[in-house]
Each structure stands twice: as structure tokens, then as C-alpha cells.
Amino acid sequence: MRFFVGLHQPSDAQHFERAFVSINRIRNRRSSFEVSNWIMDSGAFTELERHGQYRHPPEAYAAEARRWMGNGKLLRVVAQDYMCEPFMLSKTGLSVEDHQDLTIERYDALVAAGPDLPIMPVLQGYDPREYIEHIRQYGDRLTPNMWVGVGSVCKRNAEPHAILAVLDAIRSERDDLRLHGFGVKSTSLQCRPIREGFYSADSMAWSFAARMAGRNANDWREARAFRDRIENPGYLRPVQMSLGLEAA
């Protein structure tokens, strides 16, 4: 699994081989920043959690992404998806089906506005079966072996079996897709089936852990220590899950 370190400060990306940076951190930035391989996030969680909608249309997002294409190696631009957790639905007043439709609608608009951009589509749902339905809604937009995001999993890290159920459902429909997990925390990253199910993942769990321990939650060295733990083969350990499966 390829791990991308989520960062508050784009300038800290210089310390990592792979970084995950939100458009919200660079939208008003004028100067470039040193970075190797990175993924640009759409800032979906912040937009919907705080505003209940996107403040910037796909065309503006595409223009921003194009502005940063020459900065390091921008591997993917995450589409402007709509998360489907119950608390997020309460923010918009819409249904899971509505969020799935809007996710594809904005993906199509982003592709139309930026056909030259490496856009990452996102699968959405909450129940595992809803992810299967969303795959079918995407249809042939999801090309063979496509790198695809898996949304609405970051708040399920206390229950690895729930994330594994989503991954199993997706694989049952399209086992060729290379899946990216957004905001996957250490509880799940220690679980072997989950790590093997994701092609890549990102996390800013290091920041929360540092804050809870009374340390600097904005220190890139905290991120590096977390990254080192994640990438250490000894980090995996047996984790009993409610589905009767173990992590090793």
C-alpha cells in the first residue's frame, strides 16, 4: 500500500516522498512549493461539513488544478465528491442517492473542464451495497485498473470490519480497481486485509494524536514519525474484528 501523508502546510511536503494536500491550503497561494509525488484533495469534507455545499464550481477547481500541474509530480486530482455519512446527509438535507448522483455529476463536469487532468473519481455510499450501485452508475467511466477513491470511510476507523465490508463489496463488483482510502487511521492501517485491499491511502491522524498528547499538531516531524510507523512491516498486528476475521 502506498501511503500519502496528509499535511497542513504545503511547504512541509518537501520532507516526504508522497504527500496529500488539500486545495483549500493552496487555493490562494501564489508561490510554488517543493514536493515530490502528491495528490490534490478537493477539500470535500470541509466544504460540506462547514457549508453544506461546494463554494467553487468544477470549472474553477479544474483551473486551480491545472495551475499546480507543473509543481512536483501531481499524480491525481480528487473529484468533488459528496460524503454519505448520516451526519453529512444532515448538512445537505439530501439522501445517499442524491449524494451519489451529485458525485458523478461533478465528476463529469470536472472531466469536461479538465480533460488533460489526472482526475480521481470517488465511490460513495454508506452500506456496502450502495458502493456496488455507485460503481454501476459510473458505468464505463471507470476504466480497467482505474485509480479510484473510496469515500465515507474515515469515520469508520474504530470498526475495521465495516471498512473491510465496503472493500469486499467493491471487489465483488470490480476487483480490477486500484482503491484509495481517504483519512484512514492507524486502527485500520494495522489491519492486514484493509492494507491489502487499498492500493493507496492518506491520513492526518498524526496531527490529532499529537494534539491529544499535548504536542505540536502542526509539526511535520510528527507526521514523519507516524509515516515511519505505518510503513514499518512490524506495524501490522492481529486485530479481532466483529466479522470473525483477523488482521494477520
Beta strands, then each sheet from edge to edge (+ up, - down):
strand 1: 2-6
strand 2: 18-22
strand 3: 37-41
strand 4: 73-78
strand 5: 119-120
strand 6: 122-123
strand 7: 147-150
strand 8: 178-181
strand 9: 200-203
sheet 1: 5+ 4+ 3+ 2+ 1+ 9+ 8+ 7+ 6+
end
